[in-house]
């Protein structure tokens, strides 16, 4: 086994030893619990303390740090969000007769976390785990509109602004102007910008911190999501997003 992998294993041994104790452990305690020499345990602990995965108190004791709580909280929130989103997406599907999605922003892409299909209507080729460019998707534009100026600049620097259809927005400045409108109105639309013949309307979902953690959307063909339905669908999607946000602890100002 490569030395780098052994070090990782030993670090996990230490974390697991600390997680099994209600009280801080001394270096000797950790050495005994893991079978590591004191020098090896001390070296790994120093790195874990520096990264805030372990805390070292004034009495020489070690305990798990808050960094682990942050990581666990993120995972728990993701699972909670997914569980809460499913009934919202299901209601939208039946009320609107459109395919519904939930996605999160990852870099310059939207990753689809959930999808509910209208059947036997024409199916979209998206699926759970699918990635699409944020700049030309309704959910992506919703989430981009919630970023700070610096965050948005960093994401847009990674966008290739590829033209997928004749309707794709390929100008950075034009996209920024559209994001201002999205922020003001509370919803975004992909109007055949990624897949010709398909439209999608999305709205952002906020958590208890007021951060946009996801977006939900309703999608269909141009014949399903017609011009005269746009305002109604947008209102329905925003209503569902507000409900889901409240379920995630968000309190509007």
PASEBA-1860 file (N, C-alpha, C; in nm, 3 decimals):
! residues 253
1> XXXXXXXX> 0.085/-0.119/0.000/0.000/0.000/0.000/0.089/0.125/0.000 ~ 0.064/0.221/-0.092/0.145/0.343/-0.095/0.138/0.418/0.038 ~ 0.247/0.486/0.071/0.256/0.557/0.199/0.145/0.662/0.212 ~ 0.112/0.730/0.101/0.009/0.834/0.108/-0.126/0.776/0.150 ~ -0.157/0.654/0.103/-0.284/0.590/0.140/-0.280/0.546/0.285 ~ -0.163/0.498/0.330/-0.151/0.458/0.471/-0.174/0.577/0.563 ~ -0.123/0.694/0.525/-0.142/0.814/0.606/-0.290/0.849/0.616 ~ -0.360/0.839/0.503/-0.504/0.867/0.503/-0.577/0.770/0.595
9> XXXXXXXX> -0.543/0.642/0.585/-0.605/0.541/0.672/-0.580/0.572/0.819 ~ -0.457/0.613/0.850/-0.423/0.644/0.990/-0.500/0.767/1.039 ~ -0.518/0.864/0.950/-0.595/0.983/0.987/-0.739/0.944/1.019 ~ -0.796/0.855/0.938/-0.932/0.808/0.966/-0.938/0.729/1.097 ~ -0.834/0.651/1.125/-0.828/0.578/1.252/-0.835/0.675/1.370 ~ -0.762/0.784/1.357/-0.761/0.884/1.464/-0.899/0.950/1.479 ~ -0.958/0.988/1.366/-1.090/1.051/1.370/-1.194/0.957/1.431 ~ -1.187/0.830/1.395/-1.282/0.733/1.450/-1.260/0.711/1.599
17> XXXXXXXX> -1.135/0.714/1.642/-1.107/0.701/1.786/-1.164/0.820/1.862 ~ -1.148/0.939/1.807/-1.202/1.059/1.872/-1.355/1.057/1.873 ~ -1.415/1.006/1.766/-1.561/1.004/1.759/-1.622/0.907/1.859 ~ -1.543/0.811/1.905/-1.594/0.713/2.001/-1.580/0.754/2.145 ~ -1.528/0.875/2.169/-1.509/0.922/2.306/-1.587/1.050/2.331 ~ -1.654/1.056/2.445/-1.727/1.177/2.481/-1.633/1.286/2.532 ~ -1.518/1.246/2.583/-1.422/1.340/2.640/-1.300/1.352/2.548 ~ -1.228/1.465/2.559/-1.104/1.478/2.481/-1.006/1.366/2.514
25> XXXXXXXX> -0.930/1.324/2.416/-0.830/1.218/2.435/-0.691/1.277/2.433 ~ -0.603/1.222/2.515/-0.463/1.264/2.514/-0.391/1.196/2.399 ~ -0.270/1.242/2.372/-0.190/1.179/2.268/-0.166/1.032/2.301 ~ -0.143/1.002/2.429/-0.121/0.863/2.470/-0.247/0.779/2.447 ~ -0.364/0.837/2.476/-0.491/0.766/2.454/-0.508/0.732/2.306 ~ -0.479/0.830/2.222/-0.496/0.810/2.077/-0.398/0.706/2.025 ~ -0.274/0.713/2.074/-0.173/0.616/2.034/-0.217/0.475/2.071 ~ -0.271/0.461/2.191/-0.315/0.329/2.237/-0.436/0.280/2.157
33> XXXXXXXX> -0.531/0.369/2.130/-0.655/0.330/2.060/-0.630/0.293/1.915 ~ -0.532/0.356/1.853/-0.508/0.334/1.709/-0.392/0.240/1.680 ~ -0.306/0.218/1.781/-0.188/0.136/1.758/-0.077/0.211/1.689 ~ -0.092/0.342/1.676/0.012/0.424/1.614/0.113/0.468/1.719 ~ 0.236/0.490/1.674/0.336/0.546/1.766/0.296/0.689/1.798 ~ 0.344/0.738/1.911/0.309/0.875/1.950/0.359/0.976/1.847 ~ 0.477/0.953/1.793/0.532/1.048/1.695/0.446/1.053/1.569 ~ 0.403/0.935/1.521/0.318/0.930/1.401/0.182/0.994/1.429
41> XXXXXXXX> 0.123/0.959/1.544/-0.007/1.016/1.579/0.002/1.168/1.594 ~ 0.110/1.215/1.656/0.127/1.360/1.675/0.139/1.432/1.542 ~ 0.213/1.373/1.450/0.232/1.435/1.318/0.099/1.447/1.243 ~ 0.019/1.340/1.246/-0.110/1.342/1.176/-0.207/1.437/1.246 ~ -0.205/1.436/1.380/-0.291/1.526/1.456/-0.261/1.672/1.425 ~ -0.133/1.704/1.410/-0.095/1.843/1.380/-0.159/1.888/1.249 ~ -0.161/1.799/1.151/-0.223/1.832/1.022/-0.374/1.846/1.036 ~ -0.436/1.756/1.111/-0.581/1.761/1.130/-0.623/1.885/1.208
49> XXXXXXXX> -0.541/1.925/1.305/-0.569/2.047/1.381/-0.558/2.169/1.290 ~ -0.455/2.171/1.206/-0.435/2.283/1.114/-0.552/2.299/1.018 ~ -0.613/2.186/0.980/-0.728/2.189/0.888/-0.862/2.199/0.961 ~ -0.857/2.209/1.093/-0.975/2.227/1.178/-1.066/2.104/1.186 ~ -1.011/1.987/1.151/-1.087/1.864/1.166/-1.076/1.811/1.309 ~ -0.974/1.857/1.380/-0.953/1.820/1.520/-0.919/1.947/1.598 ~ -0.966/1.954/1.723/-0.931/2.066/1.811/-0.836/2.017/1.919 ~ -0.741/2.103/1.956/-0.642/2.072/2.060/-0.661/2.173/2.172
57> XXXXXXXX> -0.704/2.127/2.290/-0.733/2.220/2.398/-0.609/2.251/2.482 ~ -0.627/2.343/2.578/-0.514/2.390/2.659/-0.461/2.283/2.754 ~ -0.538/2.179/2.778/-0.494/2.070/2.865/-0.425/1.957/2.788 ~ -0.407/1.977/2.659/-0.340/1.876/2.579/-0.433/1.771/2.520 ~ -0.565/1.788/2.541/-0.661/1.691/2.488/-0.701/1.722/2.344 ~ -0.742/1.617/2.275/-0.787/1.631/2.136/-0.933/1.588/2.125 ~ -1.008/1.658/2.042/-1.146/1.620/2.014/-1.179/1.661/1.870 ~ -1.291/1.607/1.820/-1.330/1.639/1.683/-1.358/1.788/1.668
65> XXXXXXXX> -1.320/1.844/1.553/-1.341/1.986/1.527/-1.471/2.014/1.453 ~ -1.503/2.142/1.445/-1.628/2.183/1.383/-1.628/2.167/1.231 ~ -1.510/2.151/1.172/-1.505/2.132/1.027/-1.582/2.007/0.987 ~ -1.574/1.903/1.067/-1.647/1.780/1.038/-1.797/1.802/1.046 ~ -1.838/1.888/1.139/-1.981/1.918/1.152/-2.029/1.991/1.027 ~ -1.946/2.082/0.975/-1.983/2.154/0.853/-2.004/2.057/0.737 ~ -1.912/1.962/0.724/-1.921/1.865/0.615/-2.045/1.777/0.632 ~ -2.066/1.728/0.752/-2.182/1.643/0.778/-2.312/1.720/0.757
73> XXXXXXXX> -2.313/1.846/0.800/-2.432/1.928/0.785/-2.467/1.948/0.639 ~ -2.365/1.968/0.556/-2.389/1.984/0.412/-2.453/1.861/0.353 ~ -2.404/1.744/0.393/-2.461/1.618/0.343/-2.603/1.599/0.392 ~ -2.626/1.626/0.520/-2.760/1.611/0.577/-2.858/1.705/0.508 ~ -2.814/1.831/0.484/-2.901/1.927/0.418/-2.936/1.882/0.277 ~ -2.841/1.822/0.206/-2.866/1.773/0.070/-2.972/1.664/0.071 ~ -2.960/1.572/0.166/-3.058/1.463/0.176/-3.195/1.517/0.214 ~ -3.196/1.614/0.306/-3.323/1.674/0.349/-3.387/1.748/0.233
81> XXXXXXXX> -3.307/1.822/0.158/-3.357/1.897/0.043/-3.421/1.803/-0.059 ~ -3.354/1.693/-0.087/-3.405/1.597/-0.185/-3.537/1.538/-0.137 ~ -3.545/1.503/-0.010/-3.668/1.445/0.045/-3.783/1.545/0.039 ~ -3.754/1.672/0.070/-3.858/1.774/0.069/-3.899/1.810/-0.074 ~ -3.804/1.800/-0.169/-3.831/1.842/-0.306/-3.926/1.747/-0.378 ~ -3.920/1.619/-0.347/-3.997/1.521/-0.424/-4.147/1.550/-0.427 ~ -4.212/1.576/-0.312/-4.355/1.607/-0.320/-4.384/1.736/-0.395 ~ -4.294/1.835/-0.385/-4.313/1.961/-0.460/-4.307/1.935/-0.610
89> XXXXXXXX> -4.209/1.858/-0.653/-4.195/1.827/-0.795/-4.313/1.745/-0.844 ~ -4.360/1.654/-0.761/-4.474/1.571/-0.799/-4.600/1.655/-0.818 ~ -4.623/1.750/-0.727/-4.740/1.837/-0.740/-4.731/1.922/-0.866 ~ -4.613/1.976/-0.893/-4.596/2.056/-1.014/-4.623/1.973/-1.138 ~ -4.573/1.851/-1.140/-4.591/1.762/-1.255/-4.739/1.744/-1.285 ~ -4.817/1.712/-1.182/-4.959/1.685/-1.203/-5.038/1.812/-1.229 ~ -5.000/1.923/-1.166/-5.072/2.049/-1.188/-5.045/2.108/-1.326 ~ -4.921/2.094/-1.373/-4.880/2.157/-1.499/-4.871/2.061/-1.616
97> XXXXXXXX> -4.866/1.932/-1.587/-4.847/1.830/-1.691/-4.717/1.854/-1.768 ~ -4.613/1.888/-1.692/-4.480/1.912/-1.748/-4.378/1.832/-1.667 ~ -4.265/1.802/-1.729/-4.156/1.734/-1.659/-4.094/1.829/-1.557 ~ -4.065/1.780/-1.438/-4.009/1.865/-1.333/-3.870/1.817/-1.292 ~ -3.787/1.913/-1.252/-3.649/1.884/-1.213/-3.611/1.960/-1.087 ~ -3.510/1.911/-1.018/-3.438/1.988/-0.918/-3.289/1.974/-0.948 ~ -3.216/2.086/-0.942/-3.073/2.082/-0.970/-2.995/2.173/-0.879 ~ -2.865/2.149/-0.873/-2.774/2.232/-0.793/-2.661/2.281/-0.883
105> XXXXXXXX> -2.602/2.392/-0.843/-2.490/2.449/-0.919/-2.360/2.384/-0.876 ~ -2.285/2.335/-0.972/-2.153/2.279/-0.944/-2.057/2.334/-1.048 ~ -1.976/2.431/-1.007/-1.889/2.498/-1.103/-1.974/2.578/-1.200 ~ -1.953/2.556/-1.328/-2.029/2.626/-1.431/-2.144/2.542/-1.484 ~ -2.175/2.433/-1.416/-2.281/2.341/-1.461/-2.392/2.331/-1.358 ~ -2.507/2.285/-1.406/-2.615/2.243/-1.318/-2.617/2.091/-1.317 ~ -2.619/2.033/-1.198/-2.629/1.887/-1.184/-2.772/1.854/-1.143 ~ -2.835/1.766/-1.219/-2.974/1.729/-1.193/-2.980/1.627/-1.078
113> XXXXXXXX> -3.047/1.666/-0.969/-3.056/1.581/-0.850/-3.185/1.499/-0.848 ~ -3.287/1.547/-0.916/-3.415/1.475/-0.921/-3.487/1.511/-1.050 ~ -3.563/1.415/-1.101/-3.642/1.437/-1.222/-3.769/1.357/-1.213 ~ -3.880/1.419/-1.250/-4.008/1.349/-1.259/-4.066/1.372/-1.397 ~ -4.087/1.264/-1.469/-4.128/1.270/-1.609/-4.279/1.269/-1.625 ~ -4.325/1.344/-1.725/-4.462/1.331/-1.771/-4.465/1.212/-1.867 ~ -4.557/1.124/-1.844/-4.569/1.005/-1.931/-4.715/0.990/-1.972 ~ -4.747/0.964/-2.100/-4.657/0.918/-2.207/-4.610/1.029/-2.299
121> XXXXXXXX> -4.606/1.154/-2.248/-4.561/1.264/-2.334/-4.414/1.246/-2.373 ~ -4.371/1.329/-2.467/-4.232/1.326/-2.511/-4.139/1.349/-2.392 ~ -4.042/1.263/-2.375/-3.951/1.274/-2.261/-3.828/1.357/-2.297 ~ -3.782/1.433/-2.199/-3.655/1.504/-2.216/-3.542/1.406/-2.188 ~ -3.425/1.434/-2.245/-3.316/1.338/-2.230/-3.239/1.357/-2.100 ~ -3.282/1.451/-2.016/-3.216/1.468/-1.886/-3.245/1.349/-1.796 ~ -3.157/1.329/-1.698/-3.176/1.224/-1.599/-3.099/1.263/-1.473 ~ -3.125/1.195/-1.363/-3.054/1.225/-1.239/-2.904/1.204/-1.261
129> XXXXXXXX> -2.825/1.305/-1.221/-2.681/1.301/-1.243/-2.637/1.371/-1.369 ~ -2.733/1.407/-1.455/-2.701/1.476/-1.580/-2.649/1.617/-1.551 ~ -2.558/1.664/-1.633/-2.503/1.798/-1.618/-2.537/1.879/-1.743 ~ -2.573/2.004/-1.722/-2.595/2.095/-1.835/-2.531/2.229/-1.802 ~ -2.488/2.304/-1.904/-2.425/2.434/-1.879/-2.522/2.529/-1.810 ~ -2.477/2.592/-1.705/-2.565/2.680/-1.627/-2.612/2.799/-1.708 ~ -2.529/2.849/-1.799/-2.562/2.974/-1.867/-2.680/2.961/-1.963 ~ -2.716/2.838/-2.002/-2.827/2.822/-2.096/-2.935/2.729/-2.043
137> XXXXXXXX> -2.945/2.720/-1.910/-3.054/2.643/-1.849/-3.129/2.732/-1.752 ~ -3.257/2.707/-1.735/-3.336/2.793/-1.646/-3.288/2.781/-1.501 ~ -3.262/2.658/-1.457/-3.215/2.640/-1.319/-3.078/2.704/-1.301 ~ -2.993/2.689/-1.401/-2.860/2.748/-1.394/-2.866/2.899/-1.384 ~ -2.951/2.961/-1.466/-2.962/3.106/-1.463/-3.018/3.155/-1.329 ~ -3.112/3.078/-1.273/-3.163/3.113/-1.140/-3.050/3.117/-1.037 ~ -2.968/3.013/-1.037/-2.862/3.003/-0.938/-2.750/3.103/-0.965 ~ -2.719/3.128/-1.091/-2.619/3.229/-1.124/-2.665/3.367/-1.079
145> XXXXXXXX> -2.795/3.394/-1.090/-2.847/3.526/-1.054/-2.834/3.554/-0.905 ~ -2.816/3.450/-0.825/-2.806/3.465/-0.679/-2.662/3.479/-0.630 ~ -2.566/3.467/-0.720/-2.425/3.478/-0.681/-2.384/3.623/-0.663 ~ -2.282/3.644/-0.582/-2.224/3.778/-0.570/-2.150/3.811/-0.700 ~ -2.114/3.937/-0.717/-2.045/3.977/-0.839/-1.916/3.901/-0.862 ~ -1.836/3.885/-0.757/-1.709/3.813/-0.770/-1.731/3.666/-0.800 ~ -1.829/3.605/-0.731/-1.858/3.463/-0.756/-1.905/3.442/-0.899 ~ -1.991/3.530/-0.945/-2.043/3.518/-1.082/-1.931/3.532/-1.184
153> XXXXXXXX> -1.840/3.626/-1.161/-1.728/3.644/-1.254/-1.643/3.519/-1.263 ~ -1.618/3.455/-1.149/-1.537/3.334/-1.150/-1.606/3.221/-1.227 ~ -1.737/3.210/-1.210/-1.810/3.104/-1.281/-1.813/3.134/-1.431 ~ -1.841/3.258/-1.467/-1.851/3.292/-1.609/-1.716/3.280/-1.679 ~ -1.608/3.296/-1.604/-1.475/3.276/-1.663/-1.457/3.132/-1.711 ~ -1.534/3.040/-1.651/-1.524/2.897/-1.687/-1.625/2.856/-1.794 ~ -1.714/2.947/-1.832/-1.817/2.915/-1.932/-1.759/2.929/-2.073 ~ -1.792/2.833/-2.159/-1.742/2.842/-2.296/-1.840/2.916/-2.388
161> XXXXXXXX> -1.962/2.940/-2.340/-2.066/3.009/-2.418/-2.083/2.946/-2.556 ~ -2.084/2.815/-2.556/-2.105/2.740/-2.680/-2.248/2.761/-2.730 ~ -2.264/2.771/-2.863/-2.397/2.787/-2.921/-2.458/2.649/-2.946 ~ -2.557/2.612/-2.864/-2.623/2.482/-2.878/-2.740/2.488/-2.976 ~ -2.804/2.603/-2.983/-2.916/2.623/-3.076/-2.906/2.767/-3.127 ~ -2.989/2.804/-3.225/-2.988/2.944/-3.271/-3.029/3.043/-3.162 ~ -3.087/2.992/-3.052/-3.138/3.080/-2.946/-3.046/3.089/-2.825 ~ -2.934/3.019/-2.827/-2.842/3.020/-2.713/-2.781/3.159/-2.694
169> XXXXXXXX> -2.779/3.205/-2.570/-2.713/3.332/-2.538/-2.562/3.306/-2.531 ~ -2.488/3.364/-2.623/-2.344/3.339/-2.630/-2.262/3.459/-2.588 ~ -2.328/3.564/-2.542/-2.259/3.685/-2.500/-2.260/3.695/-2.348 ~ -2.144/3.712/-2.291/-2.133/3.725/-2.144/-2.215/3.844/-2.095 ~ -2.203/3.957/-2.162/-2.273/4.076/-2.118/-2.424/4.060/-2.130 ~ -2.469/3.997/-2.238/-2.613/3.974/-2.256/-2.666/3.882/-2.145 ~ -2.587/3.782/-2.109/-2.628/3.693/-2.001/-2.638/3.768/-1.869 ~ -2.539/3.852/-1.839/-2.540/3.929/-1.715/-2.664/4.017/-1.707
177> XXXXXXXX> -2.701/4.078/-1.820/-2.821/4.162/-1.823/-2.946/4.077/-1.799 ~ -2.949/3.957/-1.856/-3.063/3.869/-1.834/-3.070/3.825/-1.688 ~ -2.954/3.800/-1.627/-2.952/3.758/-1.487/-3.007/3.867/-1.395 ~ -2.987/3.993/-1.432/-3.046/4.103/-1.354/-3.198/4.094/-1.357 ~ -3.253/4.063/-1.474/-3.399/4.049/-1.485/-3.448/3.928/-1.407 ~ -3.370/3.820/-1.414/-3.406/3.699/-1.339/-3.412/3.729/-1.190 ~ -3.312/3.800/-1.142/-3.306/3.834/-0.999/-3.427/3.919/-0.959 ~ -3.467/4.010/-1.047/-3.579/4.099/-1.016/-3.713/4.028/-1.019
185> XXXXXXXX> -3.731/3.937/-1.115/-3.862/3.873/-1.131/-3.876/3.742/-1.053 ~ -3.763/3.681/-1.015/-3.768/3.561/-0.933/-3.776/3.430/-1.009 ~ -3.765/3.433/-1.141/-3.766/3.310/-1.219/-3.688/3.330/-1.348 ~ -3.650/3.219/-1.409/-3.572/3.223/-1.533/-3.632/3.127/-1.634 ~ -3.601/3.152/-1.760/-3.652/3.067/-1.867/-3.541/3.027/-1.962 ~ -3.541/2.901/-1.998/-3.458/2.850/-2.107/-3.554/2.836/-2.225 ~ -3.543/2.927/-2.319/-3.634/2.933/-2.433/-3.567/2.871/-2.556 ~ -3.562/2.739/-2.558/-3.496/2.663/-2.666/-3.348/2.695/-2.676
193> XXXXXXXX> -3.286/2.730/-2.564/-3.146/2.772/-2.566/-3.048/2.656/-2.558 ~ -3.095/2.542/-2.507/-3.007/2.425/-2.493/-3.052/2.309/-2.580 ~ -3.182/2.293/-2.592/-3.238/2.186/-2.675/-3.349/2.246/-2.760 ~ -3.333/2.242/-2.890/-3.430/2.300/-2.981/-3.566/2.234/-2.963 ~ -3.669/2.318/-2.953/-3.804/2.266/-2.939/-3.848/2.247/-2.795 ~ -3.760/2.278/-2.699/-3.794/2.259/-2.558/-3.775/2.388/-2.479 ~ -3.864/2.408/-2.385/-3.859/2.524/-2.297/-3.857/2.476/-2.151 ~ -3.806/2.562/-2.065/-3.797/2.527/-1.923/-3.806/2.655/-1.841
201> XXXXXXXX> -3.883/2.651/-1.734/-3.896/2.765/-1.643/-3.854/2.720/-1.503 ~ -3.764/2.796/-1.441/-3.711/2.757/-1.311/-3.715/2.870/-1.210 ~ -3.702/2.833/-1.082/-3.697/2.931/-0.972/-3.601/2.878/-0.866 ~ -3.534/2.969/-0.795/-3.435/2.926/-0.694/-3.498/2.883/-0.563 ~ -3.427/2.796/-0.491/-3.467/2.749/-0.359/-3.361/2.795/-0.259 ~ -3.406/2.856/-0.149/-3.315/2.911/-0.048/-3.323/2.829/0.081 ~ -3.210/2.826/0.154/-3.209/2.754/0.282/-3.220/2.852/0.398 ~ -3.201/2.803/0.520/-3.218/2.884/0.640/-3.117/2.998/0.650
209> XXXXXXXX> -3.007/2.988/0.574/-2.907/3.095/0.574/-2.939/3.202/0.471 ~ -3.042/3.179/0.391/-3.075/3.272/0.284/-2.993/3.249/0.159 ~ -2.925/3.135/0.151/-2.843/3.103/0.034/-2.922/3.017/-0.064 ~ -2.903/3.043/-0.193/-2.967/2.963/-0.297/-2.893/2.830/-0.307 ~ -2.957/2.723/-0.263/-2.892/2.592/-0.257/-2.934/2.501/-0.371 ~ -3.040/2.539/-0.442/-3.089/2.456/-0.552/-3.186/2.539/-0.634 ~ -3.234/2.478/-0.741/-3.342/2.538/-0.820/-3.434/2.426/-0.864 ~ -3.560/2.459/-0.887/-3.654/2.362/-0.942/-3.708/2.417/-1.072
217> XXXXXXXX> -3.759/2.329/-1.157/-3.806/2.374/-1.288/-3.916/2.286/-1.341 ~ -3.988/2.340/-1.439/-4.089/2.267/-1.515/-4.052/2.280/-1.662 ~ -4.047/2.167/-1.733/-3.998/2.165/-1.871/-4.096/2.094/-1.963 ~ -4.093/2.135/-2.088/-4.176/2.068/-2.187/-4.143/2.116/-2.326 ~ -4.210/2.060/-2.423/-4.191/2.104/-2.560/-4.255/2.241/-2.578 ~ -4.221/2.307/-2.688/-4.280/2.438/-2.718/-4.432/2.427/-2.730 ~ -4.480/2.315/-2.779/-4.625/2.296/-2.792/-4.692/2.271/-2.657 ~ -4.615/2.226/-2.558/-4.668/2.204/-2.423/-4.656/2.330/-2.338
225> XXXXXXXX> -4.541/2.396/-2.346/-4.517/2.519/-2.270/-4.531/2.635/-2.368 ~ -4.655/2.665/-2.403/-4.684/2.767/-2.503/-4.671/2.908/-2.444 ~ -4.666/3.008/-2.533/-4.649/3.146/-2.489/-4.756/3.186/-2.388 ~ -4.880/3.143/-2.410/-4.987/3.185/-2.320/-4.984/3.115/-2.185 ~ -4.896/3.015/-2.168/-4.883/2.945/-2.040/-4.764/2.993/-1.958 ~ -4.677/3.072/-2.018/-4.550/3.106/-1.953/-4.571/3.172/-1.816 ~ -4.655/3.276/-1.810/-4.675/3.346/-1.683/-4.736/3.255/-1.578 ~ -4.831/3.171/-1.618/-4.896/3.081/-1.523/-4.797/2.977/-1.470
233> XXXXXXXX> -4.717/2.920/-1.560/-4.618/2.820/-1.519/-4.513/2.884/-1.428 ~ -4.469/3.005/-1.463/-4.370/3.075/-1.381/-4.424/3.098/-1.240 ~ -4.551/3.138/-1.230/-4.611/3.161/-1.098/-4.618/3.031/-1.018 ~ -4.652/2.921/-1.085/-4.661/2.792/-1.017/-4.524/2.745/-0.968 ~ -4.423/2.761/-1.053/-4.288/2.718/-1.016/-4.235/2.803/-0.901 ~ -4.258/2.934/-0.907/-4.214/3.020/-0.797/-4.285/2.986/-0.666 ~ -4.413/2.955/-0.675/-4.488/2.917/-0.555/-4.431/2.789/-0.494 ~ -4.400/2.692/-0.578/-4.341/2.566/-0.530/-4.203/2.591/-0.470
241> XXXXXXXX> -4.125/2.680/-0.533/-3.991/2.711/-0.482/-3.998/2.782/-0.347 ~ -4.095/2.871/-0.332/-4.113/2.939/-0.202/-4.152/2.839/-0.094 ~ -4.241/2.747/-0.129/-4.283/2.644/-0.032/-4.163/2.558/0.010 ~ -4.084/2.517/-0.088/-3.968/2.433/-0.058/-3.866/2.511/0.024 ~ -3.849/2.639/-0.007/-3.757/2.724/0.070/-3.800/2.733/0.216 ~ -3.930/2.749/0.238/-3.979/2.754/0.376/-3.954/2.622/0.447 ~ -3.969/2.512/0.376/-3.942/2.380/0.434/-3.795/2.365/0.472 ~ -3.708/2.440/0.402/-3.565/2.436/0.431/-3.524/2.541/0.534
249> XXXXX> -3.623/2.609/0.594/-3.595/2.704/0.701/-3.578/2.847/0.657 ~ -3.603/2.875/0.529/-3.584/3.012/0.480/-3.696/3.102/0.528 ~ -3.658/3.221/0.573/-3.755/3.321/0.614/-3.730/3.447/0.533 ~ -3.824/3.479/0.445/-3.808/3.596/0.359/-3.807/3.722/0.443 ~ -3.728/3.819/0.398/-3.719/3.947/0.472/-3.851/4.022/0.465
END
